[in-house]
Amino acid sequence: MIVDRGLENWKREKLHWLSPGARLGFVPTMGALHEGHATLLRRARQENDAVLLSIFVNPTQFNDPRDLQLYPRPIESDLQLARECGVDRVWLPDYQDLYPDQFNYRIEETSLSRVLCGRTRPGHFTGVLSVVMKLFSLAQVSANPQMQRAYFGEKDFQQLEMIRGMVRAFELPWDIRPVPTVRETDGLALSSRNLRLSPAARRLAPRLYQVLRNEPNLDVARQELERAGFRIDYLEEHPFASGRRRFVAAFLEDVRLIDNVEI
């Protein structure tokens, strides 16, 4: 496995890295990798000739400076998991690599970004879409979307839908591959933020998924979660082309957890 730190080496190497006709699988992440990321990487490994993983904690998508400061960055364990999943290259850009313009140029979405996480985290999806656009541009090795695929988890379903929309709107040569949410045995959706839960909060956290999945009445579901100790950010249902889904974001202690299920 090759690790590219910074931008210039990657830009030079990507021109000669893949043989003609080779398919690329790309998994962009913010690190703190867990089994959910491993599922994305293994899927990319199965479906492509080469796998590229990027790790970059993107500051422009954090609306809470403390959340950015506390975000885990276990780079050595991340690289070990990447090796175990058969990743060919890991790209570690820094802020100046991706934002030489100091974020003066950015991607805005004006509909879906106004609800759910977009409503309660102003500017979050502008940061997400802007960095994904930059990563797609810099990782691109082909003009044919059948030759390069990018993998995203359905746990961040709103993010997934907006990335799909951005690819369609700008005709980007990427095939977006969704991967179902990976969960612990008790149902808790895997997330890098789970590492910040205290033992007591970790025992309580699976209740979020249980109520989301099993209680048909949203008002009752909200009451159950609040009684259990969650502070609700939102609990809503929204239609998508793939079907109607129920979404929740809630704080447990000071950790914000999100989840969604298809109805």
Residue frames as qw, qx, qy, qz and C-alpha x, y, z in Angstrom:
[[0.000, 0.888, 0.459, 0.000, 0.00, 0.00, 0.00],
 [0.420, 0.274, 0.013, 0.865, 1.31, 3.42, -1.00],
 [0.198, -0.799, -0.436, 0.363, 0.66, 6.48, 1.17],
 [0.354, 0.504, 0.194, 0.763, 0.67, 9.86, -0.59],
 [0.288, -0.669, -0.389, 0.564, 1.05, 12.82, 1.76],
 [0.011, 0.574, -0.117, -0.810, 0.08, 16.11, 0.22],
 [0.634, 0.635, 0.235, -0.373, -0.98, 16.90, -3.32],
 [0.290, 0.741, -0.485, -0.363, 1.97, 17.20, -5.66],
 [0.170, -0.294, 0.935, 0.104, 3.15, 13.60, -5.41],
 [0.520, 0.357, 0.738, -0.240, -0.36, 12.30, -5.91],
 [0.505, 0.751, 0.034, -0.423, -0.91, 14.47, -9.00],
 [0.169, 0.619, -0.710, -0.291, 2.29, 13.15, -10.53],
 [0.230, -0.158, 0.959, -0.041, 1.70, 9.52, -9.64],
 [0.595, 0.380, 0.567, -0.423, -1.96, 9.26, -10.64],
 [0.506, 0.652, -0.299, -0.479, -1.02, 9.83, -14.28],
 [0.420, 0.437, -0.787, -0.113, 0.97, 6.58, -14.36],
 [0.415, -0.258, 0.745, -0.453, -0.57, 4.58, -11.54],
 [0.741, 0.236, 0.536, -0.329, -3.34, 2.69, -13.33],
 [0.297, -0.058, 0.783, 0.544, -2.98, 0.62, -16.44],
 [0.351, 0.063, -0.352, -0.866, -5.27, 1.46, -19.39],
 [0.612, -0.207, -0.619, -0.447, -8.77, 0.13, -18.81],
 [0.351, -0.135, -0.790, 0.485, -8.36, -0.31, -15.04],
 [0.367, -0.723, -0.408, -0.421, -11.35, 0.56, -12.88],
 [0.189, 0.266, -0.516, 0.792, -10.83, 2.80, -9.83],
 [0.486, -0.665, -0.560, -0.090, -12.81, 2.55, -6.60],
 [0.178, 0.419, -0.286, 0.843, -12.58, 5.70, -4.45],
 [0.512, -0.643, -0.564, 0.081, -13.60, 5.99, -0.78],
 [0.128, 0.564, -0.206, 0.790, -13.33, 9.57, 0.58],
 [0.628, -0.563, -0.522, 0.126, -13.34, 9.72, 4.40],
 [0.136, -0.863, 0.236, -0.426, -12.46, 11.89, 7.38],
 [0.322, 0.364, -0.791, 0.371, -10.57, 9.02, 9.02],
 [0.448, -0.194, 0.646, -0.587, -11.26, 7.44, 12.43],
 [0.559, 0.135, -0.660, -0.484, -12.07, 4.39, 10.34],
 [0.549, -0.123, 0.694, -0.449, -14.38, 1.67, 11.65],
 [0.436, 0.135, 0.881, 0.127, -16.21, -1.38, 10.29],
 [0.457, 0.761, 0.357, -0.291, -18.57, 0.86, 8.33],
 [0.193, 0.811, -0.420, -0.357, -15.63, 2.31, 6.40],
 [0.309, -0.308, 0.881, 0.185, -14.17, -1.17, 6.07],
 [0.570, 0.444, 0.682, -0.113, -17.40, -2.29, 4.39],
 [0.407, 0.864, -0.022, -0.295, -17.04, 0.53, 1.84],
 [0.020, -0.698, 0.668, 0.257, -13.41, -0.39, 1.20],
 [0.452, -0.061, 0.887, 0.072, -14.12, -4.10, 0.81],
 [0.579, 0.646, 0.461, -0.186, -16.96, -3.35, -1.60],
 [0.282, 0.872, -0.282, -0.285, -14.63, -1.11, -3.61],
 [0.249, -0.490, 0.816, 0.180, -12.01, -3.87, -3.59],
 [0.575, 0.217, 0.788, -0.042, -14.50, -6.42, -4.93],
 [0.516, 0.742, 0.409, -0.123, -15.78, -4.21, -7.75],
 [0.284, 0.935, -0.196, -0.080, -12.63, -2.51, -9.03],
 [0.841, 0.322, -0.249, 0.357, -9.05, -3.09, -10.13],
 [0.414, 0.184, -0.391, 0.801, -7.60, -0.50, -7.74],
 [0.385, -0.789, -0.478, 0.003, -8.79, 1.20, -4.55],
 [0.263, 0.398, -0.210, 0.854, -7.98, 4.74, -3.43],
 [0.432, -0.710, -0.523, 0.189, -8.78, 5.93, 0.10],
 [0.191, 0.568, -0.136, 0.789, -8.56, 9.59, 1.08],
 [0.499, -0.587, -0.528, 0.357, -8.40, 10.82, 4.68],
 [0.173, 0.315, -0.031, 0.933, -9.03, 14.50, 5.37],
 [0.152, -0.609, -0.646, 0.435, -10.82, 16.03, 8.37],
 [0.203, 0.516, 0.390, 0.735, -12.65, 18.76, 6.49],
 [0.154, -0.283, -0.472, 0.821, -12.99, 21.89, 8.64],
 [0.212, -0.024, -0.232, -0.949, -15.48, 23.62, 6.35],
 [0.530, -0.320, -0.656, -0.432, -18.28, 21.17, 7.21],
 [0.430, -0.363, -0.675, 0.477, -18.06, 21.70, 10.98],
 [0.137, -0.758, -0.203, -0.604, -20.37, 24.37, 12.34],
 [0.668, -0.741, 0.017, -0.069, -19.15, 23.67, 15.89],
 [0.294, 0.749, -0.554, 0.214, -15.41, 24.43, 16.42],
 [0.498, -0.456, 0.671, -0.308, -15.33, 22.14, 19.48],
 [0.923, 0.194, 0.284, -0.171, -16.68, 19.24, 17.41],
 [0.668, 0.676, -0.283, 0.133, -13.82, 19.75, 14.94],
 [0.058, -0.710, 0.623, -0.323, -11.27, 19.94, 17.75],
 [0.638, -0.276, 0.643, -0.320, -12.51, 16.70, 19.34],
 [0.882, 0.362, -0.129, -0.274, -12.82, 14.73, 16.09],
 [0.781, -0.396, 0.445, 0.186, -10.56, 11.64, 16.46],
 [0.508, 0.761, -0.374, -0.153, -7.51, 11.33, 14.20],
 [0.743, -0.397, 0.536, 0.057, -5.99, 7.85, 14.78],
 [0.509, 0.677, -0.395, -0.355, -3.95, 7.81, 11.58],
 [0.000, -0.421, 0.906, 0.046, -1.84, 4.72, 12.33],
 [0.448, 0.172, 0.839, -0.257, -4.84, 2.50, 13.07],
 [0.592, 0.639, 0.104, -0.480, -6.56, 3.96, 9.99],
 [0.346, 0.624, -0.639, -0.287, -3.63, 2.92, 7.80],
 [0.204, -0.185, 0.956, -0.102, -3.62, -0.55, 9.34],
 [0.578, 0.401, 0.600, -0.382, -7.32, -1.04, 8.57],
 [0.518, 0.701, -0.215, -0.441, -6.72, 0.20, 5.03],
 [0.106, 0.475, -0.859, -0.158, -4.01, -2.43, 4.56],
 [0.360, 0.058, 0.900, -0.241, -6.30, -5.16, 5.89],
 [0.577, 0.576, 0.406, -0.412, -9.00, -4.13, 3.40],
 [0.686, 0.226, 0.519, 0.458, -6.66, -4.28, 0.42],
 [0.185, 0.953, 0.077, -0.226, -6.39, -0.55, -0.29],
 [0.782, 0.359, 0.091, 0.502, -3.79, 0.24, -2.95],
 [0.322, 0.337, -0.117, 0.877, -3.22, 3.91, -2.19],
 [0.287, -0.769, -0.487, 0.299, -4.05, 6.26, 0.67],
 [0.288, 0.547, 0.096, 0.780, -4.08, 9.96, -0.06],
 [0.414, -0.640, -0.442, 0.473, -3.62, 12.37, 2.87],
 [0.253, 0.643, 0.157, 0.706, -4.17, 15.91, 1.59],
 [0.279, -0.364, -0.462, 0.759, -3.87, 18.92, 3.89],
 [0.159, 0.782, 0.429, -0.424, -5.94, 22.09, 4.06],
 [0.043, 0.677, -0.310, -0.666, -3.78, 24.08, 1.63],
 [0.193, -0.031, 0.877, 0.439, -3.97, 21.25, -0.91],
 [0.092, 0.539, 0.826, 0.134, -7.74, 21.40, -1.01],
 [0.027, -0.920, -0.379, 0.101, -8.36, 25.06, -0.18],
 [0.518, 0.000, 0.104, 0.849, -5.68, 27.17, -1.88],
 [0.049, -0.562, -0.333, -0.755, -8.52, 29.67, -2.43],
 [0.000, 0.029, -0.611, 0.791, -9.20, 29.74, 1.37],
 [0.116, 0.472, 0.860, -0.154, -12.75, 28.50, 0.67],
 [0.179, 0.396, -0.029, -0.900, -13.70, 31.57, -1.36],
 [0.529, 0.148, -0.562, -0.619, -15.16, 29.26, -4.02],
 [0.307, -0.029, 0.866, -0.395, -17.77, 26.77, -2.86],
 [0.244, -0.214, -0.820, -0.472, -20.66, 24.55, -3.95],
 [0.363, 0.041, 0.440, -0.820, -24.16, 25.53, -2.79],
 [0.163, -0.317, -0.886, -0.296, -27.33, 23.41, -2.89],
 [0.205, -0.151, 0.124, -0.959, -30.58, 25.28, -2.29],
 [0.708, -0.237, -0.327, -0.580, -33.24, 22.65, -1.57],
 [0.865, -0.231, -0.443, 0.043, -32.34, 19.44, 0.23],
 [0.505, 0.156, -0.447, 0.721, -29.58, 21.24, 2.15],
 [0.233, -0.427, 0.115, -0.866, -32.24, 23.33, 3.91],
 [0.817, -0.372, -0.119, -0.424, -33.85, 20.44, 5.84],
 [0.943, -0.207, -0.207, 0.160, -32.73, 17.88, 8.43],
 [0.706, -0.340, -0.031, 0.621, -29.00, 18.30, 9.16],
 [0.351, 0.394, 0.227, 0.818, -28.84, 21.25, 6.78],
 [0.276, -0.797, -0.269, -0.464, -31.41, 23.18, 8.80],
 [0.680, -0.730, -0.050, 0.037, -29.77, 22.56, 12.18],
 [0.673, -0.370, 0.259, 0.586, -26.15, 22.78, 10.96],
 [0.387, 0.900, 0.057, -0.193, -25.98, 25.90, 8.74],
 [0.208, 0.817, -0.512, -0.164, -23.26, 25.68, 6.11],
 [0.669, -0.305, 0.678, 0.011, -22.53, 22.00, 6.78],
 [0.785, 0.352, 0.497, 0.112, -23.48, 20.70, 3.35],
 [0.374, 0.912, -0.167, -0.016, -21.76, 23.56, 1.56],
 [0.248, -0.699, 0.670, 0.021, -18.57, 22.30, 3.17],
 [0.730, -0.011, 0.683, -0.003, -19.39, 18.68, 2.32],
 [0.713, 0.636, 0.294, 0.026, -20.23, 19.30, -1.33],
 [0.206, 0.925, -0.318, -0.039, -17.29, 21.66, -1.83],
 [0.346, -0.583, 0.733, 0.059, -14.74, 19.20, -0.49],
 [0.746, 0.167, 0.644, 0.022, -16.25, 16.24, -2.37],
 [0.583, 0.809, 0.069, -0.043, -16.16, 18.24, -5.60],
 [0.032, 0.846, -0.532, -0.030, -12.48, 19.01, -4.99],
 [0.558, -0.318, 0.766, -0.002, -11.69, 15.40, -4.10],
 [0.773, 0.440, 0.456, -0.032, -13.49, 14.12, -7.19],
 [0.438, 0.884, -0.156, -0.048, -11.60, 16.57, -9.39],
 [0.076, -0.756, 0.650, -0.023, -8.21, 15.67, -7.94],
 [0.605, -0.182, 0.772, -0.068, -8.83, 11.91, -7.77],
 [0.768, 0.532, 0.140, -0.328, -10.22, 11.67, -11.31],
 [0.402, -0.378, 0.723, 0.415, -8.31, 9.32, -13.60],
 [0.227, 0.254, 0.825, 0.450, -10.90, 8.89, -16.37],
 [0.306, 0.068, -0.090, -0.945, -13.65, 10.78, -18.17],
 [0.571, -0.146, -0.696, -0.411, -15.77, 7.61, -18.16],
 [0.534, -0.454, 0.358, -0.617, -17.95, 7.13, -15.04],
 [0.975, -0.047, -0.140, -0.166, -17.95, 3.38, -15.60],
 [0.728, 0.324, -0.425, 0.430, -14.21, 3.43, -14.93],
 [0.192, 0.214, -0.541, 0.791, -14.33, 5.27, -11.58],
 [0.538, -0.576, -0.555, -0.267, -16.72, 4.64, -8.73],
 [0.006, -0.394, 0.490, -0.778, -17.10, 6.41, -5.38],
 [0.521, -0.339, -0.783, 0.009, -18.57, 4.71, -2.31],
 [0.194, -0.355, 0.301, -0.864, -20.72, 6.32, 0.40],
 [0.097, -0.198, -0.929, 0.296, -22.69, 4.88, 3.30],
 [0.266, -0.573, -0.569, -0.526, -26.46, 5.20, 3.64],
 [0.415, -0.541, -0.528, 0.506, -26.12, 6.23, 7.30],
 [0.061, -0.475, 0.014, 0.878, -25.45, 9.74, 5.96],
 [0.431, 0.493, 0.730, 0.196, -28.39, 9.41, 3.56],
 [0.171, 0.937, 0.191, -0.235, -28.99, 13.14, 3.12],
 [0.205, -0.702, 0.502, 0.461, -25.32, 13.60, 2.23],
 [0.459, 0.032, 0.821, 0.340, -25.50, 10.67, -0.19],
 [0.386, 0.723, 0.573, 0.022, -28.53, 12.15, -1.97],
 [0.081, 0.947, -0.052, -0.306, -26.87, 15.54, -2.36],
 [0.306, -0.500, 0.671, 0.455, -23.67, 14.04, -3.73],
 [0.464, 0.339, 0.782, 0.242, -25.73, 12.07, -6.22],
 [0.263, 0.887, 0.360, -0.117, -27.52, 15.29, -7.18],
 [0.123, -0.833, 0.324, 0.430, -24.25, 17.20, -7.56],
 [0.423, -0.179, 0.777, 0.431, -22.85, 14.50, -9.84],
 [0.398, 0.591, 0.681, 0.167, -25.98, 14.69, -12.02],
 [0.097, 0.943, 0.184, -0.259, -26.10, 18.50, -12.05],
 [0.048, -0.826, 0.438, 0.352, -22.46, 18.95, -13.10],
 [0.900, 0.394, -0.156, -0.101, -22.25, 15.73, -15.15],
 [0.239, -0.708, 0.664, -0.044, -19.26, 14.55, -13.16],
 [0.701, 0.300, -0.616, -0.199, -17.68, 11.33, -14.47],
 [0.076, -0.262, 0.858, -0.436, -18.28, 9.35, -11.26],
 [0.627, -0.281, -0.641, -0.343, -20.55, 6.40, -10.54],
 [0.308, -0.445, 0.501, -0.675, -21.88, 6.82, -6.97],
 [0.604, -0.096, -0.788, -0.072, -22.27, 3.48, -5.17],
 [0.514, -0.556, 0.236, -0.609, -24.38, 3.51, -1.96],
 [0.457, 0.080, -0.859, 0.215, -23.64, 0.96, 0.78],
 [0.587, -0.628, -0.424, -0.287, -26.19, 0.05, 3.49],
 [0.302, -0.757, 0.362, -0.453, -25.65, 1.27, 7.05],
 [0.637, 0.094, -0.720, 0.259, -23.40, -0.97, 9.13],
 [0.550, -0.663, 0.051, -0.505, -24.50, -1.50, 12.72],
 [0.095, -0.383, 0.835, -0.384, -23.22, -2.92, 15.96],
 [0.249, -0.184, -0.949, -0.062, -24.88, -6.13, 17.14],
 [0.015, -0.495, -0.663, 0.562, -27.15, -4.01, 19.37],
 [0.308, 0.769, 0.543, 0.135, -28.30, -1.89, 16.41],
 [0.154, -0.852, 0.037, 0.499, -26.28, 1.29, 16.94],
 [0.671, 0.725, 0.022, 0.152, -25.14, 2.72, 13.60],
 [0.754, -0.182, 0.018, 0.631, -21.36, 2.75, 13.39],
 [0.164, 0.948, 0.050, 0.267, -19.89, 6.24, 13.61],
 [0.542, 0.326, -0.392, 0.669, -16.53, 7.75, 14.46],
 [0.255, -0.559, 0.202, -0.763, -18.34, 9.86, 17.06],
 [0.860, -0.373, -0.295, -0.183, -19.34, 6.72, 18.98],
 [0.685, 0.122, -0.452, 0.559, -15.79, 6.73, 20.36],
 [0.018, 0.386, -0.276, 0.880, -16.70, 9.82, 22.38],
 [0.685, -0.478, -0.273, -0.478, -19.61, 8.18, 24.23],
 [0.289, -0.475, 0.700, -0.447, -19.12, 7.35, 27.90],
 [0.075, -0.002, -0.997, -0.003, -19.77, 3.69, 28.88],
 [0.262, 0.421, 0.687, -0.531, -23.20, 4.64, 30.24],
 [0.429, 0.575, -0.080, -0.692, -24.13, 6.60, 27.10],
 [0.244, 0.317, -0.827, -0.396, -22.88, 3.76, 24.89],
 [0.098, 0.190, 0.961, -0.177, -25.25, 1.35, 26.65],
 [0.319, 0.584, 0.468, -0.581, -28.15, 3.73, 26.06],
 [0.121, 0.466, -0.419, -0.770, -27.30, 4.72, 22.48],
 [0.017, 0.091, 0.918, 0.385, -28.92, 1.68, 20.71],
 [0.195, 0.564, 0.679, -0.427, -32.30, 2.90, 21.96],
 [0.194, 0.539, -0.184, -0.799, -32.16, 5.53, 19.21],
 [0.241, 0.174, -0.796, -0.527, -32.38, 2.91, 16.45],
 [0.006, -0.275, -0.949, 0.152, -34.88, 0.75, 18.32],
 [0.206, 0.610, 0.459, -0.612, -37.37, 3.59, 18.71],
 [0.211, 0.489, -0.387, -0.752, -36.73, 4.93, 15.20],
 [0.201, 0.101, -0.891, -0.394, -37.50, 1.52, 13.68],
 [0.159, -0.278, -0.943, 0.089, -40.29, 0.24, 15.90],
 [0.076, 0.556, 0.534, -0.632, -42.46, 3.20, 17.00],
 [0.330, 0.509, 0.608, 0.513, -44.77, 4.26, 14.13],
 [0.084, -0.940, -0.314, -0.101, -45.94, 7.50, 15.77],
 [0.489, 0.489, -0.210, 0.691, -43.35, 10.28, 15.60],
 [0.324, -0.711, 0.153, -0.605, -44.72, 12.13, 18.62],
 [0.902, -0.417, 0.049, -0.100, -44.59, 9.00, 20.75],
 [0.855, 0.212, -0.135, 0.454, -41.11, 8.22, 19.45],
 [0.184, 0.665, -0.220, 0.690, -39.90, 11.68, 20.43],
 [0.595, -0.646, 0.151, -0.454, -41.35, 11.31, 23.93],
 [0.977, -0.184, -0.037, 0.103, -39.73, 7.90, 24.39],
 [0.699, 0.359, -0.177, 0.594, -36.30, 9.16, 23.36],
 [0.056, -0.698, 0.207, -0.684, -36.52, 12.27, 25.52],
 [0.783, -0.545, 0.091, -0.284, -37.53, 10.19, 28.54],
 [0.955, -0.003, -0.078, 0.286, -34.55, 7.93, 27.88],
 [0.512, -0.657, 0.108, 0.543, -32.18, 10.92, 28.03],
 [0.502, 0.263, 0.437, 0.699, -31.75, 11.98, 24.39],
 [0.089, 0.660, 0.125, -0.736, -31.95, 15.65, 23.38],
 [0.613, 0.493, 0.582, 0.208, -33.69, 15.65, 20.02],
 [0.129, -0.336, 0.316, 0.877, -32.32, 17.79, 17.20],
 [0.568, 0.209, -0.246, -0.757, -34.89, 16.52, 14.70],
 [0.363, 0.086, 0.926, -0.054, -37.14, 13.50, 14.14],
 [0.487, 0.510, -0.044, -0.708, -38.84, 13.62, 10.74],
 [0.682, 0.225, 0.674, 0.173, -39.94, 11.66, 7.70],
 [0.213, 0.658, -0.286, -0.663, -39.10, 12.64, 4.12],
 [0.869, 0.388, 0.301, -0.067, -39.82, 11.15, 0.68],
 [0.127, -0.593, 0.617, 0.501, -37.06, 10.24, -1.77],
 [0.616, 0.370, -0.491, -0.493, -37.04, 8.56, -5.16],
 [0.362, 0.184, -0.911, 0.076, -35.96, 5.33, -3.46],
 [0.508, -0.496, -0.703, -0.042, -38.81, 5.51, -0.91],
 [0.335, -0.827, 0.011, -0.451, -39.89, 7.33, 2.21],
 [0.634, 0.083, -0.575, 0.511, -37.40, 7.44, 5.08],
 [0.506, -0.840, -0.178, -0.079, -37.44, 8.40, 8.74],
 [0.515, 0.474, -0.338, 0.628, -34.52, 10.47, 10.06],
 [0.575, -0.797, -0.178, 0.048, -33.29, 11.33, 13.54],
 [0.456, 0.454, -0.398, 0.654, -30.50, 13.41, 15.01],
 [0.628, -0.738, -0.169, -0.181, -30.13, 13.51, 18.77],
 [0.152, 0.658, -0.578, 0.458, -27.57, 14.43, 21.39],
 [0.869, -0.403, -0.284, 0.046, -26.50, 11.96, 24.03],
 [0.572, -0.514, -0.019, 0.639, -24.33, 13.76, 26.53],
 [0.102, 0.769, -0.157, -0.611, -22.56, 16.13, 24.12],
 [0.249, -0.161, 0.822, 0.485, -22.30, 13.64, 21.23],
 [0.583, 0.393, -0.010, -0.711, -24.57, 14.12, 18.23],
 [0.385, 0.000, 0.910, 0.154, -25.85, 10.84, 16.77],
 [0.538, 0.341, -0.191, -0.747, -27.75, 10.44, 13.51],
 [0.330, 0.044, 0.939, 0.091, -29.63, 7.53, 11.96],
 [0.549, 0.268, -0.153, -0.777, -32.27, 6.79, 9.36],
 [0.407, 0.079, 0.910, -0.004, -34.44, 3.89, 8.29],
 [0.250, -0.060, -0.615, -0.746, -36.53, 3.17, 5.22],
 [0.541, 0.069, 0.465, -0.697, -40.23, 3.07, 5.97]]
